[in-house]
């Protein structure tokens, strides 16, 4: 009986260790800039009592543009344009500093300082491959392609 309990406990412990998630790994990037960009409009309206009773459209509306922070984050190979998902309480990130980031599905999670372990969620607006990353990737692929452009084109044998 004692051996049975020991085997069950050992099996449960090993299963919990095997199913434990690894902490997420973060890439390093540099925040190049922060701009304010238009991300919508806000309307404030008020109805009058007479307009409500008579059904007339006596409503006064004030519309104003809503500005959001948009950061440019340069990674090893890709440049991201990101916006915070929490638009009511955005945190200012240190432009020019390196930050840790990870991409999961359609969201980006950023650690703003080296010692800070709190992730902040951002949505990716756009991304593009860095120009210098394109050059290093192309030159490392096929050395003969520069000397002979037709060397990289596969040839079919005649039938």
One Martini backbone bead per residue (centre of mass of N, CA, C, O) as a GRO file, in nm:
protein
  159
    1UNK     BB    1   0.058   0.063  -0.021
    2UNK     BB    2   0.299   0.253   0.003
    3UNK     BB    3   0.399   0.216  -0.289
    4UNK     BB    4   0.147   0.321  -0.430
    5UNK     BB    5   0.158   0.610  -0.315
    6UNK     BB    6   0.442   0.675  -0.422
    7UNK     BB    7   0.377   0.635  -0.724
    8UNK     BB    8   0.151   0.845  -0.745
    9UNK     BB    9   0.315   1.089  -0.646
   10UNK     BB   10   0.540   1.069  -0.860
   11UNK     BB   11   0.353   1.098  -1.109
   12UNK     BB   12   0.232   1.377  -1.037
   13UNK     BB   13   0.498   1.531  -1.022
   14UNK     BB   14   0.601   1.470  -1.312
   15UNK     BB   15   0.354   1.593  -1.457
   16UNK     BB   16   0.384   1.884  -1.348
   17UNK     BB   17   0.669   1.930  -1.465
   18UNK     BB   18   0.600   1.867  -1.768
   19UNK     BB   19   0.354   2.097  -1.779
   20UNK     BB   20   0.528   2.323  -1.735
   21UNK     BB   21   0.590   2.643  -1.807
   22UNK     BB   22   0.776   2.844  -1.975
   23UNK     BB   23   0.917   3.121  -1.985
   24UNK     BB   24   0.920   3.380  -2.169
   25UNK     BB   25   1.079   3.499  -2.450
   26UNK     BB   26   1.291   3.777  -2.525
   27UNK     BB   27   1.341   4.034  -2.728
   28UNK     BB   28   1.545   4.278  -2.868
   29UNK     BB   29   1.490   4.638  -2.869
   30UNK     BB   30   1.434   4.963  -3.026
   31UNK     BB   31   1.322   5.280  -2.955
   32UNK     BB   32   1.288   5.532  -3.191
   33UNK     BB   33   0.973   5.633  -3.159
   34UNK     BB   34   0.709   5.888  -3.089
   35UNK     BB   35   0.370   5.923  -3.190
   36UNK     BB   36   0.086   6.099  -3.288
   37UNK     BB   37  -0.223   5.941  -3.371
   38UNK     BB   38  -0.508   5.883  -3.532
   39UNK     BB   39  -0.787   5.668  -3.373
   40UNK     BB   40  -1.037   5.874  -3.376
   41UNK     BB   41  -1.361   5.962  -3.239
   42UNK     BB   42  -1.538   6.193  -3.028
   43UNK     BB   43  -1.866   6.211  -2.879
   44UNK     BB   44  -2.066   6.486  -2.764
   45UNK     BB   45  -2.398   6.478  -2.632
   46UNK     BB   46  -2.714   6.672  -2.621
   47UNK     BB   47  -3.037   6.673  -2.502
   48UNK     BB   48  -3.340   6.802  -2.515
   49UNK     BB   49  -3.651   6.811  -2.384
   50UNK     BB   50  -3.806   6.898  -2.641
   51UNK     BB   51  -3.677   6.683  -2.827
   52UNK     BB   52  -3.790   6.437  -2.674
   53UNK     BB   53  -4.097   6.502  -2.692
   54UNK     BB   54  -4.116   6.586  -3.013
   55UNK     BB   55  -3.871   6.442  -3.190
   56UNK     BB   56  -3.646   6.623  -3.232
   57UNK     BB   57  -3.322   6.728  -3.358
   58UNK     BB   58  -3.178   6.893  -3.074
   59UNK     BB   59  -2.874   6.811  -3.106
   60UNK     BB   60  -2.557   6.848  -2.958
   61UNK     BB   61  -2.234   6.819  -3.116
   62UNK     BB   62  -1.907   6.702  -3.016
   63UNK     BB   63  -1.613   6.671  -3.205
   64UNK     BB   64  -1.310   6.473  -3.160
   65UNK     BB   65  -0.992   6.387  -3.173
   66UNK     BB   66  -0.810   6.088  -3.124
   67UNK     BB   67  -0.506   6.025  -2.964
   68UNK     BB   68  -0.224   5.810  -3.021
   69UNK     BB   69   0.027   5.610  -2.943
   70UNK     BB   70   0.322   5.561  -3.158
   71UNK     BB   71   0.556   5.313  -3.202
   72UNK     BB   72   0.903   5.245  -3.286
   73UNK     BB   73   1.023   4.909  -3.328
   74UNK     BB   74   1.352   4.769  -3.336
   75UNK     BB   75   1.465   4.484  -3.445
   76UNK     BB   76   1.661   4.260  -3.598
   77UNK     BB   77   1.444   4.240  -3.873
   78UNK     BB   78   1.205   4.424  -3.753
   79UNK     BB   79   0.963   4.687  -3.796
   80UNK     BB   80   0.750   4.831  -3.556
   81UNK     BB   81   0.406   4.938  -3.519
   82UNK     BB   82   0.275   5.058  -3.208
   83UNK     BB   83  -0.008   5.021  -2.976
   84UNK     BB   84  -0.187   5.072  -2.712
   85UNK     BB   85  -0.463   4.912  -2.562
   86UNK     BB   86  -0.446   5.119  -2.324
   87UNK     BB   87  -0.582   5.434  -2.377
   88UNK     BB   88  -0.637   5.556  -2.085
   89UNK     BB   89  -0.339   5.420  -1.959
   90UNK     BB   90  -0.065   5.511  -2.077
   91UNK     BB   91   0.272   5.429  -2.113
   92UNK     BB   92   0.577   5.564  -2.111
   93UNK     BB   93   0.840   5.513  -2.321
   94UNK     BB   94   1.184   5.485  -2.373
   95UNK     BB   95   1.335   5.659  -2.599
   96UNK     BB   96   1.633   5.483  -2.714
   97UNK     BB   97   1.583   5.226  -2.575
   98UNK     BB   98   1.594   4.910  -2.457
   99UNK     BB   99   1.374   4.629  -2.511
  100UNK     BB  100   1.146   4.387  -2.427
  101UNK     BB  101   0.994   4.136  -2.651
  102UNK     BB  102   0.676   3.984  -2.759
  103UNK     BB  103   0.498   3.759  -2.978
  104UNK     BB  104   0.134   3.694  -2.957
  105UNK     BB  105  -0.016   3.660  -3.218
  106UNK     BB  106  -0.162   3.995  -3.229
  107UNK     BB  107   0.042   4.058  -2.995
  108UNK     BB  108   0.239   4.279  -2.790
  109UNK     BB  109   0.499   4.242  -2.545
  110UNK     BB  110   0.631   4.483  -2.305
  111UNK     BB  111   0.938   4.566  -2.155
  112UNK     BB  112   1.053   4.876  -2.040
  113UNK     BB  113   1.259   4.740  -1.842
  114UNK     BB  114   1.496   4.545  -1.713
  115UNK     BB  115   1.349   4.508  -1.411
  116UNK     BB  116   1.078   4.489  -1.540
  117UNK     BB  117   0.798   4.237  -1.528
  118UNK     BB  118   0.584   4.403  -1.676
  119UNK     BB  119   0.344   4.366  -1.907
  120UNK     BB  120   0.265   4.528  -2.214
  121UNK     BB  121   0.001   4.589  -2.431
  122UNK     BB  122   0.013   4.560  -2.793
  123UNK     BB  123  -0.058   4.673  -3.113
  124UNK     BB  124  -0.010   4.590  -3.445
  125UNK     BB  125  -0.003   4.796  -3.722
  126UNK     BB  126   0.298   4.752  -3.837
  127UNK     BB  127   0.536   4.585  -4.069
  128UNK     BB  128   0.894   4.555  -4.149
  129UNK     BB  129   1.171   4.501  -4.316
  130UNK     BB  130   1.484   4.549  -4.286
  131UNK     BB  131   1.719   4.662  -4.497
  132UNK     BB  132   1.981   4.539  -4.362
  133UNK     BB  133   1.854   4.250  -4.339
  134UNK     BB  134   1.823   4.193  -4.640
  135UNK     BB  135   2.121   4.212  -4.723
  136UNK     BB  136   2.236   3.986  -4.533
  137UNK     BB  137   2.050   3.759  -4.639
  138UNK     BB  138   2.128   3.763  -4.946
  139UNK     BB  139   2.447   3.726  -4.917
  140UNK     BB  140   2.433   3.445  -4.751
  141UNK     BB  141   2.297   3.249  -4.952
  142UNK     BB  142   2.438   3.329  -5.257
  143UNK     BB  143   2.740   3.388  -5.397
  144UNK     BB  144   2.688   3.335  -5.715
  145UNK     BB  145   2.457   3.545  -5.772
  146UNK     BB  146   2.635   3.798  -5.825
  147UNK     BB  147   2.816   3.688  -6.059
  148UNK     BB  148   2.562   3.482  -6.140
  149UNK     BB  149   2.227   3.514  -6.185
  150UNK     BB  150   2.170   3.218  -6.318
  151UNK     BB  151   2.264   3.028  -6.073
  152UNK     BB  152   1.976   3.048  -5.903
  153UNK     BB  153   1.844   2.906  -6.145
  154UNK     BB  154   1.664   2.650  -6.215
  155UNK     BB  155   1.709   2.361  -6.414
  156UNK     BB  156   1.572   2.187  -6.676
  157UNK     BB  157   1.547   1.897  -6.820
  158UNK     BB  158   1.533   1.765  -7.114
  159UNK     BB  159   1.280   1.544  -7.288
   0.00000   0.00000   0.00000
